[in-house]
Amino acid sequence: MEQDLGISELSKPEKCIFSRIVQATEAGCSITTKAREQHMLTANLSRPTLFRAIKPLLAKNIITQPSHGKYVANA
């Protein structure tokens, strides 16, 4: 399944953040930095790790940033 989605090469923090962003996107909203930090999938990641993991997701166009501090998964 990861290969089908194109996420098999992502690191564990990247997968956790991607999963959290997908959950929010499916609920019809974007996710903020504070919400990412408080979710069970990402609560154990440091703030710098969160931001380091977001960069490759944005670069690979797996997620987008519609406004400052908010992220959504690409369909």
PQR file of N, CA, C, O and H, with PARSE charges and radii, in Angstrom:
ATOM      1  N   MET A   1       0.814  -1.188   0.000 -0.4000 1.5000
ATOM      2  CA  MET A   1       0.000   0.000   0.000 -0.0000 2.0000
ATOM      3  C   MET A   1       0.866   1.264   0.000  0.5500 1.7000
ATOM      4  O   MET A   1       0.563   2.235  -0.693 -0.5500 1.4000
ATOM      5  N   GLU A   2       1.946   1.237   0.785 -0.4000 1.5000
ATOM      6  CA  GLU A   2       2.833   2.396   0.810 -0.0000 2.0000
ATOM      7  C   GLU A   2       3.419   2.665  -0.572  0.5500 1.7000
ATOM      8  O   GLU A   2       3.562   3.820  -0.975 -0.5500 1.4000
ATOM      9  H   GLU A   2       2.192   0.447   1.348  0.4000 1.0000
ATOM     10  N   GLN A   3       3.756   1.612  -1.293 -0.4000 1.5000
ATOM     11  CA  GLN A   3       4.301   1.794  -2.634 -0.0000 2.0000
ATOM     12  C   GLN A   3       3.253   2.394  -3.561  0.5500 1.7000
ATOM     13  O   GLN A   3       3.578   3.238  -4.396 -0.5500 1.4000
ATOM     14  H   GLN A   3       3.641   0.674  -0.966  0.4000 1.0000
ATOM     15  N   ASP A   4       2.002   1.972  -3.426 -0.4000 1.5000
ATOM     16  CA  ASP A   4       0.928   2.527  -4.245 -0.0000 2.0000
ATOM     17  C   ASP A   4       0.753   4.018  -4.005  0.5500 1.7000
ATOM     18  O   ASP A   4       0.468   4.772  -4.935 -0.5500 1.4000
ATOM     19  H   ASP A   4       1.738   1.287  -2.747  0.4000 1.0000
ATOM     20  N   LEU A   5       0.922   4.439  -2.766 -0.4000 1.5000
ATOM     21  CA  LEU A   5       0.783   5.848  -2.421 -0.0000 2.0000
ATOM     22  C   LEU A   5       2.059   6.646  -2.684  0.5500 1.7000
ATOM     23  O   LEU A   5       2.037   7.876  -2.659 -0.5500 1.4000
ATOM     24  H   LEU A   5       1.154   3.826  -2.011  0.4000 1.0000
ATOM     25  N   GLY A   6       3.166   5.953  -2.935 -0.4000 1.5000
ATOM     26  CA  GLY A   6       4.436   6.632  -3.170 -0.0000 2.0000
ATOM     27  C   GLY A   6       5.106   7.125  -1.912  0.5500 1.7000
ATOM     28  O   GLY A   6       5.881   8.081  -1.954 -0.5500 1.4000
ATOM     29  H   GLY A   6       3.183   4.953  -2.955  0.4000 1.0000
ATOM     30  N   ILE A   7       4.819   6.485  -0.788 -0.4000 1.5000
ATOM     31  CA  ILE A   7       5.400   6.936   0.480 -0.0000 2.0000
ATOM     32  C   ILE A   7       6.318   5.900   1.108  0.5500 1.7000
ATOM     33  O   ILE A   7       6.720   6.059   2.261 -0.5500 1.4000
ATOM     34  H   ILE A   7       4.190   5.708  -0.754  0.4000 1.0000
ATOM     35  N   SER A   8       6.655   4.863   0.394 -0.4000 1.5000
ATOM     36  CA  SER A   8       7.470   3.794   0.973 -0.0000 2.0000
ATOM     37  C   SER A   8       8.882   4.262   1.338  0.5500 1.7000
ATOM     38  O   SER A   8       9.508   3.691   2.231 -0.5500 1.4000
ATOM     39  H   SER A   8       6.329   4.733  -0.542  0.4000 1.0000
ATOM     40  N   GLU A   9       9.384   5.284   0.663 -0.4000 1.5000
ATOM     41  CA  GLU A   9      10.737   5.762   0.935 -0.0000 2.0000
ATOM     42  C   GLU A   9      10.790   6.848   2.011  0.5500 1.7000
ATOM     43  O   GLU A   9      11.867   7.362   2.311 -0.5500 1.4000
ATOM     44  H   GLU A   9       8.876   5.748  -0.063  0.4000 1.0000
ATOM     45  N   LEU A  10       9.658   7.198   2.588 -0.4000 1.5000
ATOM     46  CA  LEU A  10       9.627   8.231   3.622 -0.0000 2.0000
ATOM     47  C   LEU A  10      10.147   7.693   4.953  0.5500 1.7000
ATOM     48  O   LEU A  10      10.025   6.504   5.250 -0.5500 1.4000
ATOM     49  H   LEU A  10       8.783   6.780   2.344  0.4000 1.0000
ATOM     50  N   SER A  11      10.727   8.587   5.745 -0.4000 1.5000
ATOM     51  CA  SER A  11      11.175   8.213   7.089 -0.0000 2.0000
ATOM     52  C   SER A  11       9.963   8.046   8.009  0.5500 1.7000
ATOM     53  O   SER A  11       8.849   8.437   7.660 -0.5500 1.4000
ATOM     54  H   SER A  11      10.826   9.553   5.504  0.4000 1.0000
ATOM     55  N   LYS A  12      10.192   7.465   9.178 -0.4000 1.5000
ATOM     56  CA  LYS A  12       9.096   7.256  10.124 -0.0000 2.0000
ATOM     57  C   LYS A  12       8.439   8.585  10.530  0.5500 1.7000
ATOM     58  O   LYS A  12       7.211   8.666  10.525 -0.5500 1.4000
ATOM     59  H   LYS A  12      11.097   7.147   9.461  0.4000 1.0000
ATOM     60  N   PRO A  13       9.211   9.636  10.884 -0.5600 1.5000
ATOM     61  CA  PRO A  13       8.559  10.913  11.213  0.2800 2.0000
ATOM     62  C   PRO A  13       7.749  11.477  10.044  0.5500 1.7000
ATOM     63  O   PRO A  13       6.673  12.039  10.248 -0.5500 1.4000
ATOM     64  N   GLU A  14       8.261  11.330   8.824 -0.4000 1.5000
ATOM     65  CA  GLU A  14       7.533  11.815   7.652 -0.0000 2.0000
ATOM     66  C   GLU A  14       6.217  11.065   7.484  0.5500 1.7000
ATOM     67  O   GLU A  14       5.194  11.668   7.160 -0.5500 1.4000
ATOM     68  H   GLU A  14       9.135  10.873   8.658  0.4000 1.0000
ATOM     69  N   LYS A  15       6.239   9.763   7.700 -0.4000 1.5000
ATOM     70  CA  LYS A  15       5.013   8.958   7.589 -0.0000 2.0000
ATOM     71  C   LYS A  15       4.009   9.337   8.675  0.5500 1.7000
ATOM     72  O   LYS A  15       2.809   9.412   8.409 -0.5500 1.4000
ATOM     73  H   LYS A  15       7.070   9.273   7.963  0.4000 1.0000
ATOM     74  N   CYS A  16       4.487   9.575   9.888 -0.4000 1.5000
ATOM     75  CA  CYS A  16       3.591   9.968  10.979 -0.0000 2.0000
ATOM     76  C   CYS A  16       2.927  11.313  10.680  0.5500 1.7000
ATOM     77  O   CYS A  16       1.720  11.474  10.862 -0.5500 1.4000
ATOM     78  H   CYS A  16       5.461   9.515  10.104  0.4000 1.0000
ATOM     79  N   ILE A  17       3.714  12.256  10.229 -0.4000 1.5000
ATOM     80  CA  ILE A  17       3.167  13.575   9.908 -0.0000 2.0000
ATOM     81  C   ILE A  17       2.217  13.476   8.724  0.5500 1.7000
ATOM     82  O   ILE A  17       1.144  14.078   8.735 -0.5500 1.4000
ATOM     83  H   ILE A  17       4.694  12.125  10.082  0.4000 1.0000
ATOM     84  N   PHE A  18       2.606  12.722   7.708 -0.4000 1.5000
ATOM     85  CA  PHE A  18       1.735  12.541   6.547 -0.0000 2.0000
ATOM     86  C   PHE A  18       0.406  11.920   6.967  0.5500 1.7000
ATOM     87  O   PHE A  18      -0.652  12.362   6.516 -0.5500 1.4000
ATOM     88  H   PHE A  18       3.478  12.232   7.700  0.4000 1.0000
ATOM     89  N   SER A  19       0.448  10.911   7.816 -0.4000 1.5000
ATOM     90  CA  SER A  19      -0.776  10.262   8.289 -0.0000 2.0000
ATOM     91  C   SER A  19      -1.685  11.255   9.011  0.5500 1.7000
ATOM     92  O   SER A  19      -2.898  11.265   8.801 -0.5500 1.4000
ATOM     93  H   SER A  19       1.307  10.553   8.183  0.4000 1.0000
ATOM     94  N   ARG A  20      -1.096  12.075   9.848 -0.4000 1.5000
ATOM     95  CA  ARG A  20      -1.875  13.071  10.596 -0.0000 2.0000
ATOM     96  C   ARG A  20      -2.493  14.091   9.649  0.5500 1.7000
ATOM     97  O   ARG A  20      -3.649  14.475   9.824 -0.5500 1.4000
ATOM     98  H   ARG A  20      -0.111  12.067  10.018  0.4000 1.0000
ATOM     99  N   ILE A  21      -1.745  14.526   8.658 -0.4000 1.5000
ATOM    100  CA  ILE A  21      -2.262  15.505   7.698 -0.0000 2.0000
ATOM    101  C   ILE A  21      -3.371  14.886   6.852  0.5500 1.7000
ATOM    102  O   ILE A  21      -4.355  15.556   6.538 -0.5500 1.4000
ATOM    103  H   ILE A  21      -0.805  14.214   8.516  0.4000 1.0000
ATOM    104  N   VAL A  22      -3.223  13.619   6.480 -0.4000 1.5000
ATOM    105  CA  VAL A  22      -4.276  12.928   5.721 -0.0000 2.0000
ATOM    106  C   VAL A  22      -5.554  12.850   6.555  0.5500 1.7000
ATOM    107  O   VAL A  22      -6.644  13.076   6.029 -0.5500 1.4000
ATOM    108  H   VAL A  22      -2.424  13.075   6.735  0.4000 1.0000
ATOM    109  N   GLN A  23      -5.438  12.538   7.837 -0.4000 1.5000
ATOM    110  CA  GLN A  23      -6.613  12.472   8.712 -0.0000 2.0000
ATOM    111  C   GLN A  23      -7.358  13.808   8.718  0.5500 1.7000
ATOM    112  O   GLN A  23      -8.582  13.852   8.603 -0.5500 1.4000
ATOM    113  H   GLN A  23      -4.552  12.354   8.264  0.4000 1.0000
ATOM    114  N   ALA A  24      -6.603  14.883   8.852 -0.4000 1.5000
ATOM    115  CA  ALA A  24      -7.227  16.212   8.883 -0.0000 2.0000
ATOM    116  C   ALA A  24      -7.851  16.555   7.538  0.5500 1.7000
ATOM    117  O   ALA A  24      -8.947  17.112   7.485 -0.5500 1.4000
ATOM    118  H   ALA A  24      -5.608  14.847   8.946  0.4000 1.0000
ATOM    119  N   THR A  25      -7.161  16.226   6.454 -0.4000 1.5000
ATOM    120  CA  THR A  25      -7.680  16.514   5.122 -0.0000 2.0000
ATOM    121  C   THR A  25      -8.979  15.759   4.868  0.5500 1.7000
ATOM    122  O   THR A  25      -9.927  16.314   4.313 -0.5500 1.4000
ATOM    123  H   THR A  25      -6.271  15.773   6.496  0.4000 1.0000
ATOM    124  N   GLU A  26      -9.020  14.490   5.277 -0.4000 1.5000
ATOM    125  CA  GLU A  26     -10.234  13.691   5.102 -0.0000 2.0000
ATOM    126  C   GLU A  26     -11.390  14.236   5.935  0.5500 1.7000
ATOM    127  O   GLU A  26     -12.555  14.054   5.581 -0.5500 1.4000
ATOM    128  H   GLU A  26      -8.250  14.039   5.728  0.4000 1.0000
ATOM    129  N   ALA A  27     -11.070  14.901   7.033 -0.4000 1.5000
ATOM    130  CA  ALA A  27     -12.095  15.519   7.867 -0.0000 2.0000
ATOM    131  C   ALA A  27     -12.529  16.872   7.306  0.5500 1.7000
ATOM    132  O   ALA A  27     -13.415  17.526   7.856 -0.5500 1.4000
ATOM    133  H   ALA A  27     -10.124  15.049   7.320  0.4000 1.0000
ATOM    134  N   GLY A  28     -11.898  17.283   6.211 -0.4000 1.5000
ATOM    135  CA  GLY A  28     -12.289  18.523   5.551 -0.0000 2.0000
ATOM    136  C   GLY A  28     -11.611  19.770   6.068  0.5500 1.7000
ATOM    137  O   GLY A  28     -12.128  20.874   5.892 -0.5500 1.4000
ATOM    138  H   GLY A  28     -11.178  16.752   5.765  0.4000 1.0000
ATOM    139  N   CYS A  29     -10.462  19.615   6.704 -0.4000 1.5000
ATOM    140  CA  CYS A  29      -9.765  20.792   7.209 -0.0000 2.0000
ATOM    141  C   CYS A  29      -8.265  20.650   7.006  0.5500 1.7000
ATOM    142  O   CYS A  29      -7.761  19.574   6.685 -0.5500 1.4000
ATOM    143  H   CYS A  29     -10.042  18.719   6.847  0.4000 1.0000
ATOM    144  N   SER A  30      -7.574  21.745   7.197 -0.4000 1.5000
ATOM    145  CA  SER A  30      -6.119  21.700   7.183 -0.0000 2.0000
ATOM    146  C   SER A  30      -5.660  21.512   8.620  0.5500 1.7000
ATOM    147  O   SER A  30      -6.461  21.589   9.551 -0.5500 1.4000
ATOM    148  H   SER A  30      -7.983  22.620   7.458  0.4000 1.0000
ATOM    149  N   ILE A  31      -4.378  21.270   8.793 -0.4000 1.5000
ATOM    150  CA  ILE A  31      -3.862  21.035  10.146 -0.0000 2.0000
ATOM    151  C   ILE A  31      -2.813  22.088  10.475  0.5500 1.7000
ATOM    152  O   ILE A  31      -1.992  22.449   9.632 -0.5500 1.4000
ATOM    153  H   ILE A  31      -3.727  21.208   8.037  0.4000 1.0000
ATOM    154  N   THR A  32      -2.850  22.567  11.688 -0.4000 1.5000
ATOM    155  CA  THR A  32      -1.904  23.585  12.128 -0.0000 2.0000
ATOM    156  C   THR A  32      -0.726  22.931  12.851  0.5500 1.7000
ATOM    157  O   THR A  32      -0.773  21.752  13.203 -0.5500 1.4000
ATOM    158  H   THR A  32      -3.517  22.274  12.374  0.4000 1.0000
ATOM    159  N   THR A  33       0.306  23.701  13.061 -0.4000 1.5000
ATOM    160  CA  THR A  33       1.487  23.215  13.764 -0.0000 2.0000
ATOM    161  C   THR A  33       1.125  22.735  15.172  0.5500 1.7000
ATOM    162  O   THR A  33       1.576  21.672  15.600 -0.5500 1.4000
ATOM    163  H   THR A  33       0.344  24.659  12.776  0.4000 1.0000
ATOM    164  N   LYS A  34       0.327  23.500  15.877 -0.4000 1.5000
ATOM    165  CA  LYS A  34      -0.052  23.133  17.249 -0.0000 2.0000
ATOM    166  C   LYS A  34      -0.822  21.810  17.275  0.5500 1.7000
ATOM    167  O   LYS A  34      -0.585  20.975  18.148 -0.5500 1.4000
ATOM    168  H   LYS A  34      -0.040  24.363  15.529  0.4000 1.0000
ATOM    169  N   ALA A  35      -1.735  21.615  16.334 -0.4000 1.5000
ATOM    170  CA  ALA A  35      -2.503  20.368  16.274 -0.0000 2.0000
ATOM    171  C   ALA A  35      -1.595  19.187  15.949  0.5500 1.7000
ATOM    172  O   ALA A  35      -1.809  18.089  16.465 -0.5500 1.4000
ATOM    173  H   ALA A  35      -1.928  22.293  15.624  0.4000 1.0000
ATOM    174  N   ARG A  36      -0.594  19.390  15.110 -0.4000 1.5000
ATOM    175  CA  ARG A  36       0.356  18.317  14.793 -0.0000 2.0000
ATOM    176  C   ARG A  36       1.138  17.922  16.026  0.5500 1.7000
ATOM    177  O   ARG A  36       1.374  16.738  16.262 -0.5500 1.4000
ATOM    178  H   ARG A  36      -0.420  20.281  14.692  0.4000 1.0000
ATOM    179  N   GLU A  37       1.539  18.901  16.810 -0.4000 1.5000
ATOM    180  CA  GLU A  37       2.350  18.619  17.998 -0.0000 2.0000
ATOM    181  C   GLU A  37       1.570  17.861  19.060  0.5500 1.7000
ATOM    182  O   GLU A  37       2.170  17.137  19.854 -0.5500 1.4000
ATOM    183  H   GLU A  37       1.347  19.863  16.618  0.4000 1.0000
ATOM    184  N   GLN A  38       0.261  18.004  19.098 -0.4000 1.5000
ATOM    185  CA  GLN A  38      -0.539  17.415  20.168 -0.0000 2.0000
ATOM    186  C   GLN A  38      -1.153  16.068  19.801  0.5500 1.7000
ATOM    187  O   GLN A  38      -1.725  15.413  20.672 -0.5500 1.4000
ATOM    188  H   GLN A  38      -0.227  18.592  18.453  0.4000 1.0000
ATOM    189  N   HIS A  39      -1.060  15.639  18.574 -0.4000 1.5000
ATOM    190  CA  HIS A  39      -1.682  14.382  18.161 -0.0000 2.0000
ATOM    191  C   HIS A  39      -0.820  13.199  18.575  0.5500 1.7000
ATOM    192  O   HIS A  39       0.404  13.310  18.634 -0.5500 1.4000
ATOM    193  H   HIS A  39      -0.595  16.171  17.867  0.4000 1.0000
ATOM    194  N   MET A  40      -1.465  12.049  18.867 -0.4000 1.5000
ATOM    195  CA  MET A  40      -0.734  10.872  19.352 -0.0000 2.0000
ATOM    196  C   MET A  40       0.298  10.354  18.354  0.5500 1.7000
ATOM    197  O   MET A  40       1.302   9.772  18.766 -0.5500 1.4000
ATOM    198  H   MET A  40      -2.460  11.959  18.819  0.4000 1.0000
ATOM    199  N   LEU A  41       0.079  10.550  17.050 -0.4000 1.5000
ATOM    200  CA  LEU A  41       1.049  10.091  16.051 -0.0000 2.0000
ATOM    201  C   LEU A  41       2.327  10.922  16.053  0.5500 1.7000
ATOM    202  O   LEU A  41       3.397  10.430  15.695 -0.5500 1.4000
ATOM    203  H   LEU A  41      -0.736  11.023  16.715  0.4000 1.0000
ATOM    204  N   THR A  42       2.209  12.187  16.460 -0.4000 1.5000
ATOM    205  CA  THR A  42       3.351  13.086  16.343 -0.0000 2.0000
ATOM    206  C   THR A  42       3.780  13.738  17.657  0.5500 1.7000
ATOM    207  O   THR A  42       4.739  14.510  17.668 -0.5500 1.4000
ATOM    208  H   THR A  42       1.340  12.587  16.751  0.4000 1.0000
ATOM    209  N   ALA A  43       3.102  13.449  18.749 -0.4000 1.5000
ATOM    210  CA  ALA A  43       3.410  14.089  20.030 -0.0000 2.0000
ATOM    211  C   ALA A  43       4.820  13.767  20.525  0.5500 1.7000
ATOM    212  O   ALA A  43       5.412  14.566  21.251 -0.5500 1.4000
ATOM    213  H   ALA A  43       2.323  12.822  18.740  0.4000 1.0000
ATOM    214  N   ASN A  44       5.362  12.621  20.146 -0.4000 1.5000
ATOM    215  CA  ASN A  44       6.700  12.238  20.602 -0.0000 2.0000
ATOM    216  C   ASN A  44       7.812  12.830  19.741  0.5500 1.7000
ATOM    217  O   ASN A  44       8.989  12.627  20.039 -0.5500 1.4000
ATOM    218  H   ASN A  44       4.882  11.972  19.556  0.4000 1.0000
ATOM    219  N   LEU A  45       7.465  13.552  18.688 -0.4000 1.5000
ATOM    220  CA  LEU A  45       8.477  14.174  17.814 -0.0000 2.0000
ATOM    221  C   LEU A  45       8.774  15.592  18.283  0.5500 1.7000
ATOM    222  O   LEU A  45       7.868  16.334  18.663 -0.5500 1.4000
ATOM    223  H   LEU A  45       6.509  13.717  18.446  0.4000 1.0000
ATOM    224  N   SER A  46      10.038  15.956  18.253 -0.4000 1.5000
ATOM    225  CA  SER A  46      10.395  17.322  18.631 -0.0000 2.0000
ATOM    226  C   SER A  46       9.926  18.294  17.549  0.5500 1.7000
ATOM    227  O   SER A  46       9.683  17.905  16.406 -0.5500 1.4000
ATOM    228  H   SER A  46      10.774  15.354  17.944  0.4000 1.0000
ATOM    229  N   ARG A  47       9.806  19.542  17.927 -0.4000 1.5000
ATOM    230  CA  ARG A  47       9.367  20.572  16.972 -0.0000 2.0000
ATOM    231  C   ARG A  47      10.303  20.664  15.763  0.5500 1.7000
ATOM    232  O   ARG A  47       9.817  20.733  14.634 -0.5500 1.4000
ATOM    233  H   ARG A  47      10.003  19.858  18.855  0.4000 1.0000
ATOM    234  N   PRO A  48      11.633  20.668  15.956 -0.5600 1.5000
ATOM    235  CA  PRO A  48      12.527  20.693  14.783  0.2800 2.0000
ATOM    236  C   PRO A  48      12.338  19.477  13.871  0.5500 1.7000
ATOM    237  O   PRO A  48      12.401  19.601  12.648 -0.5500 1.4000
ATOM    238  N   THR A  49      12.107  18.299  14.469 -0.4000 1.5000
ATOM    239  CA  THR A  49      11.880  17.089  13.665 -0.0000 2.0000
ATOM    240  C   THR A  49      10.613  17.227  12.838  0.5500 1.7000
ATOM    241  O   THR A  49      10.582  16.820  11.677 -0.5500 1.4000
ATOM    242  H   THR A  49      12.056  18.199  15.463  0.4000 1.0000
ATOM    243  N   LEU A  50       9.566  17.802  13.428 -0.4000 1.5000
ATOM    244  CA  LEU A  50       8.336  18.032  12.678 -0.0000 2.0000
ATOM    245  C   LEU A  50       8.604  18.863  11.428  0.5500 1.7000
ATOM    246  O   LEU A  50       8.164  18.517  10.331 -0.5500 1.4000
ATOM    247  H   LEU A  50       9.591  18.133  14.371  0.4000 1.0000
ATOM    248  N   PHE A  51       9.322  19.951  11.607 -0.4000 1.5000
ATOM    249  CA  PHE A  51       9.584  20.826  10.467 -0.0000 2.0000
ATOM    250  C   PHE A  51      10.545  20.200   9.460  0.5500 1.7000
ATOM    251  O   PHE A  51      10.402  20.406   8.255 -0.5500 1.4000
ATOM    252  H   PHE A  51       9.679  20.233  12.498  0.4000 1.0000
ATOM    253  N   ARG A  52      11.525  19.436   9.950 -0.4000 1.5000
ATOM    254  CA  ARG A  52      12.429  18.733   9.023 -0.0000 2.0000
ATOM    255  C   ARG A  52      11.679  17.687   8.211  0.5500 1.7000
ATOM    256  O   ARG A  52      12.011  17.450   7.050 -0.5500 1.4000
ATOM    257  H   ARG A  52      11.641  19.269  10.929  0.4000 1.0000
ATOM    258  N   ALA A  53      10.679  17.065   8.805 -0.4000 1.5000
ATOM    259  CA  ALA A  53       9.904  16.043   8.104 -0.0000 2.0000
ATOM    260  C   ALA A  53       8.922  16.655   7.114  0.5500 1.7000
ATOM    261  O   ALA A  53       8.576  16.015   6.122 -0.5500 1.4000
ATOM    262  H   ALA A  53      10.410  17.258   9.748  0.4000 1.0000
ATOM    263  N   ILE A  54       8.473  17.864   7.358 -0.4000 1.5000
ATOM    264  CA  ILE A  54       7.533  18.520   6.450 -0.0000 2.0000
ATOM    265  C   ILE A  54       8.208  18.929   5.146  0.5500 1.7000
ATOM    266  O   ILE A  54       7.595  18.849   4.082 -0.5500 1.4000
ATOM    267  H   ILE A  54       8.755  18.384   8.164  0.4000 1.0000
ATOM    268  N   LYS A  55       9.456  19.363   5.219 -0.4000 1.5000
ATOM    269  CA  LYS A  55      10.153  19.850   4.018 -0.0000 2.0000
ATOM    270  C   LYS A  55      10.145  18.853   2.859  0.5500 1.7000
ATOM    271  O   LYS A  55       9.778  19.235   1.748 -0.5500 1.4000
ATOM    272  H   LYS A  55       9.954  19.428   6.084  0.4000 1.0000
ATOM    273  N   PRO A  56      10.533  17.588   3.068 -0.5600 1.5000
ATOM    274  CA  PRO A  56      10.503  16.656   1.929  0.2800 2.0000
ATOM    275  C   PRO A  56       9.090  16.346   1.449  0.5500 1.7000
ATOM    276  O   PRO A  56       8.887  16.087   0.263 -0.5500 1.4000
ATOM    277  N   LEU A  57       8.116  16.369   2.348 -0.4000 1.5000
ATOM    278  CA  LEU A  57       6.733  16.136   1.931 -0.0000 2.0000
ATOM    279  C   LEU A  57       6.257  17.251   1.008  0.5500 1.7000
ATOM    280  O   LEU A  57       5.560  17.000   0.025 -0.5500 1.4000
ATOM    281  H   LEU A  57       8.281  16.580   3.311  0.4000 1.0000
ATOM    282  N   LEU A  58       6.635  18.477   1.329 -0.4000 1.5000
ATOM    283  CA  LEU A  58       6.309  19.606   0.459 -0.0000 2.0000
ATOM    284  C   LEU A  58       7.076  19.520  -0.860  0.5500 1.7000
ATOM    285  O   LEU A  58       6.509  19.755  -1.927 -0.5500 1.4000
ATOM    286  H   LEU A  58       7.201  18.681   2.127  0.4000 1.0000
ATOM    287  N   ALA A  59       8.362  19.183  -0.785 -0.4000 1.5000
ATOM    288  CA  ALA A  59       9.201  19.102  -1.985 -0.0000 2.0000
ATOM    289  C   ALA A  59       8.715  18.031  -2.958  0.5500 1.7000
ATOM    290  O   ALA A  59       8.805  18.202  -4.173 -0.5500 1.4000
ATOM    291  H   ALA A  59       8.822  18.992   0.082  0.4000 1.0000
ATOM    292  N   LYS A  60       8.203  16.932  -2.420 -0.4000 1.5000
ATOM    293  CA  LYS A  60       7.709  15.835  -3.265 -0.0000 2.0000
ATOM    294  C   LYS A  60       6.255  16.039  -3.667  0.5500 1.7000
ATOM    295  O   LYS A  60       5.666  15.195  -4.342 -0.5500 1.4000
ATOM    296  H   LYS A  60       8.130  16.793  -1.432  0.4000 1.0000
ATOM    297  N   ASN A  61       5.681  17.161  -3.249 -0.4000 1.5000
ATOM    298  CA  ASN A  61       4.302  17.513  -3.563 -0.0000 2.0000
ATOM    299  C   ASN A  61       3.305  16.491  -3.005  0.5500 1.7000
ATOM    300  O   ASN A  61       2.245  16.269  -3.589 -0.5500 1.4000
ATOM    301  H   ASN A  61       6.160  17.846  -2.700  0.4000 1.0000
ATOM    302  N   ILE A  62       3.650  15.878  -1.882 -0.4000 1.5000
ATOM    303  CA  ILE A  62       2.754  14.949  -1.208 -0.0000 2.0000
ATOM    304  C   ILE A  62       1.733  15.736  -0.387  0.5500 1.7000
ATOM    305  O   ILE A  62       0.579  15.332  -0.249 -0.5500 1.4000
ATOM    306  H   ILE A  62       4.511  16.059  -1.407  0.4000 1.0000
ATOM    307  N   ILE A  63       2.188  16.872   0.156 -0.4000 1.5000
ATOM    308  CA  ILE A  63       1.305  17.787   0.877 -0.0000 2.0000
ATOM    309  C   ILE A  63       1.507  19.184   0.303  0.5500 1.7000
ATOM    310  O   ILE A  63       2.497  19.451  -0.378 -0.5500 1.4000
ATOM    311  H   ILE A  63       3.126  17.200   0.044  0.4000 1.0000
ATOM    312  N   THR A  64       0.557  20.067   0.585 -0.4000 1.5000
ATOM    313  CA  THR A  64       0.698  21.467   0.197 -0.0000 2.0000
ATOM    314  C   THR A  64       0.443  22.340   1.414  0.5500 1.7000
ATOM    315  O   THR A  64      -0.117  21.901   2.419 -0.5500 1.4000
ATOM    316  H   THR A  64      -0.247  19.849   1.138  0.4000 1.0000
ATOM    317  N   GLN A  65       0.868  23.574   1.293 -0.4000 1.5000
ATOM    318  CA  GLN A  65       0.692  24.544   2.370 -0.0000 2.0000
ATOM    319  C   GLN A  65      -0.168  25.686   1.828  0.5500 1.7000
ATOM    320  O   GLN A  65       0.359  26.636   1.251 -0.5500 1.4000
ATOM    321  H   GLN A  65       1.323  23.930   0.477  0.4000 1.0000
ATOM    322  N   PRO A  66      -1.516  25.597   2.013 -0.5600 1.5000
ATOM    323  CA  PRO A  66      -2.387  26.630   1.460  0.2800 2.0000
ATOM    324  C   PRO A  66      -2.226  27.993   2.138  0.5500 1.7000
ATOM    325  O   PRO A  66      -2.475  29.027   1.518 -0.5500 1.4000
ATOM    326  N   SER A  67      -1.816  27.997   3.392 -0.4000 1.5000
ATOM    327  CA  SER A  67      -1.540  29.245   4.096 -0.0000 2.0000
ATOM    328  C   SER A  67      -0.473  28.966   5.158  0.5500 1.7000
ATOM    329  O   SER A  67      -0.185  27.814   5.484 -0.5500 1.4000
ATOM    330  H   SER A  67      -1.613  27.157   3.896  0.4000 1.0000
ATOM    331  N   HIS A  68       0.091  30.021   5.675 -0.4000 1.5000
ATOM    332  CA  HIS A  68       1.183  29.895   6.635 -0.0000 2.0000
ATOM    333  C   HIS A  68       0.771  29.023   7.834  0.5500 1.7000
ATOM    334  O   HIS A  68      -0.218  29.302   8.512 -0.5500 1.4000
ATOM    335  H   HIS A  68      -0.143  30.957   5.410  0.4000 1.0000
ATOM    336  N   GLY A  69       1.555  27.962   8.073 -0.4000 1.5000
ATOM    337  CA  GLY A  69       1.327  27.108   9.242 -0.0000 2.0000
ATOM    338  C   GLY A  69       0.230  26.080   9.089  0.5500 1.7000
ATOM    339  O   GLY A  69      -0.079  25.371  10.046 -0.5500 1.4000
ATOM    340  H   GLY A  69       2.358  27.736   7.522  0.4000 1.0000
ATOM    341  N   LYS A  70      -0.373  25.976   7.908 -0.4000 1.5000
ATOM    342  CA  LYS A  70      -1.434  25.002   7.692 -0.0000 2.0000
ATOM    343  C   LYS A  70      -1.057  24.106   6.513  0.5500 1.7000
ATOM    344  O   LYS A  70      -0.469  24.564   5.534 -0.5500 1.4000
ATOM    345  H   LYS A  70      -0.122  26.552   7.131  0.4000 1.0000
ATOM    346  N   TYR A  71      -1.402  22.826   6.621 -0.4000 1.5000
ATOM    347  CA  TYR A  71      -1.016  21.855   5.606 -0.0000 2.0000
ATOM    348  C   TYR A  71      -2.189  20.941   5.271  0.5500 1.7000
ATOM    349  O   TYR A  71      -3.013  20.622   6.128 -0.5500 1.4000
ATOM    350  H   TYR A  71      -1.880  22.454   7.417  0.4000 1.0000
ATOM    351  N   VAL A  72      -2.246  20.523   3.997 -0.4000 1.5000
ATOM    352  CA  VAL A  72      -3.255  19.563   3.555 -0.0000 2.0000
ATOM    353  C   VAL A  72      -2.570  18.526   2.666  0.5500 1.7000
ATOM    354  O   VAL A  72      -1.554  18.810   2.033 -0.5500 1.4000
ATOM    355  H   VAL A  72      -1.576  20.783   3.301  0.4000 1.0000
ATOM    356  N   ALA A  73      -3.138  17.327   2.628 -0.4000 1.5000
ATOM    357  CA  ALA A  73      -2.622  16.269   1.770 -0.0000 2.0000
ATOM    358  C   ALA A  73      -3.154  16.473   0.352  0.5500 1.7000
ATOM    359  O   ALA A  73      -4.300  16.879   0.159 -0.5500 1.4000
ATOM    360  H   ALA A  73      -3.964  17.097   3.142  0.4000 1.0000
ATOM    361  N   ASN A  74      -2.309  16.185  -0.630 -0.4000 1.5000
ATOM    362  CA  ASN A  74      -2.746  16.275  -2.020 -0.0000 2.0000
ATOM    363  C   ASN A  74      -3.525  15.019  -2.381  0.5500 1.7000
ATOM    364  O   ASN A  74      -3.184  13.912  -1.964 -0.5500 1.4000
ATOM    365  H   ASN A  74      -1.378  15.855  -0.472  0.4000 1.0000
ATOM    366  N   ALA A  75      -4.560  15.213  -3.152 -0.4000 1.5000
ATOM    367  CA  ALA A  75      -5.407  14.082  -3.560 -0.0000 2.0000
ATOM    368  C   ALA A  75      -4.720  13.235  -4.606  0.5500 1.7000
ATOM    369  O   ALA A  75      -5.285  12.242  -5.064 -0.5500 1.4000
ATOM    370  H   ALA A  75      -4.837  16.112  -3.491  0.4000 1.0000
TER
END
